[in-house]
């Protein structure tokens, strides 16, 4: 499961598969900036990044071998495979996105967005704040993803 040698060709193939998944799995017409599971900076990006690091380094670092994304992320920091500040960005995004798992998409409709904000314990009238927070978390998460996944 964790190869002794993880070749450049293997990394290229995983990156190609990720690009294909991004283009094919997102539902038709879905805004990639608002899709909580498959969009840019979403749960999927974080999982792909962590799993790639696990594949590349899992043989030499048994402590990172866990199916739990946040535990694996913390173990990767401890093993000095991911920078602590990058891990914090990913963890914050993960927690925001995971708490929002009741839906796949951040709604455009203001009433629905307000309802989601209330479920997530934002004060009344905070639909815009939820939207700003979500977009900021996923933007930062995607920046880390692109830098680390493609290095």
C-alpha positions in Angstrom: 0.0 0.0 0.0 2.9 2.4 0.8 5.5 1.7 -1.9 9.2 1.9 -1.0 9.7 4.1 -4.0 7.1 6.5 -5.3 8.1 7.5 -8.8 7.8 10.8 -10.6 5.6 9.0 -13.1 3.2 7.9 -10.3 2.9 11.4 -9.0 2.2 12.7 -12.6 -0.5 10.1 -13.0 -2.1 11.0 -9.7 -2.1 14.6 -10.6 -3.7 13.8 -14.0 -6.4 11.7 -12.3 -7.1 14.6 -9.9 -7.5 17.0 -12.8 -9.8 14.6 -14.6 -11.9 14.1 -11.4 -12.2 17.9 -11.0 -13.5 18.2 -14.6 -15.8 15.2 -14.6 -17.2 14.8 -11.0 -18.5 18.3 -10.4 -22.2 18.3 -11.3 -23.2 20.0 -14.6 -23.6 23.7 -14.0 -22.2 23.6 -10.4 -20.0 26.5 -9.4 -16.6 25.1 -8.4 -16.2 27.9 -5.9 -19.4 27.0 -4.1 -19.3 23.2 -4.1 -18.3 22.1 -0.6 -17.1 18.6 -1.4 -15.7 18.8 -4.9 -15.0 22.5 -5.5 -11.8 24.4 -5.4 -10.3 24.3 -1.9 -13.0 21.8 -0.8 -12.9 18.6 1.2 -11.8 16.7 -1.9 -8.7 18.9 -2.4 -7.6 18.5 1.2 -8.1 14.7 1.0 -6.2 14.4 -2.3 -3.3 16.4 -0.9 -3.1 14.4 2.4 -3.4 11.1 0.6 -0.7 12.0 -1.9 1.7 12.9 0.9 0.8 9.6 2.6 1.5 7.6 -0.6 4.8 9.4 -1.2 6.1 9.1 2.4 4.0 6.5 4.1 6.6 3.8 3.7 9.3 5.8 5.5 6.9 7.4 8.0 4.5 4.8 9.4 3.0 7.5 11.8 1.2 9.1 8.8 -0.7 6.0 7.9 -4.2 6.7 9.0 -7.5 7.0 7.2 -8.5 10.0 9.3 -7.7 13.1 7.3 -7.0 15.5 10.2 -5.0 12.9 12.1 -2.9 12.3 9.0 -2.5 16.0 8.5 -1.2 16.4 12.0 1.1 13.4 11.6 2.5 14.9 8.4 3.3 18.1 10.2 5.0 16.1 13.0 7.0 14.2 10.4 7.9 17.6 8.8 6.3 16.7 5.5 3.8 19.6 5.5 4.5 23.0 7.0 2.5 23.8 10.2 1.0 27.0 8.8 -0.2 25.1 5.7 -1.7 22.4 7.8 -3.6 25.1 9.9 -5.1 26.5 6.7 -6.2 23.1 5.6 -7.5 22.1 9.0 -9.6 25.3 9.3 -11.1 24.8 5.9 -11.8 21.1 6.7 -13.6 22.0 9.9 -15.7 24.7 8.2 -16.5 22.4 5.2 -17.2 19.3 7.4 -19.6 21.2 9.7 -21.5 22.1 6.5 -21.9 18.6 5.3 -25.6 18.8 5.3 -25.3 20.3 1.8 -23.1 19.9 -1.2 -23.3 23.5 -2.3 -23.1 26.9 -0.6 -26.5 28.3 -1.7 -26.8 31.4 -3.9 -30.4 32.0 -2.6 -30.1 34.5 0.3 -32.9 32.8 2.3 -31.2 29.4 2.0 -27.8 30.9 2.8 -29.3 32.6 5.8 -30.8 29.3 6.9 -27.4 27.6 6.6 -25.8 30.4 8.5 -28.3 29.9 11.4 -27.7 26.2 11.4 -23.9 26.9 11.7 -24.7 29.2 14.6 -24.0 32.5 12.9 -26.1 35.4 14.2 -29.2 36.5 12.4 -28.5 38.4 9.2 -25.1 36.8 8.7 -25.6 35.1 5.3 -23.0 37.4 3.7 -20.6 36.7 6.5 -20.9 33.0 6.1 -20.4 33.4 2.3 -17.3 35.6 2.9 -15.9 33.1 5.4 -16.5 30.1 3.2 -14.9 31.7 0.1 -11.9 32.9 2.2 -11.3 29.5 3.7 -11.6 27.7 0.4 -9.4 30.2 -1.4 -6.6 29.8 1.1 -7.1 26.0 1.1 -6.8 25.9 -2.7 -3.7 28.0 -2.6 -2.0 25.6 -0.2 -3.3 22.6 -2.3 -1.9 24.0 -5.5 1.5 24.8 -4.0 1.9 21.5 -2.1 0.2 19.0 -4.4 2.2 20.3 -7.4 5.6 20.7 -5.8 
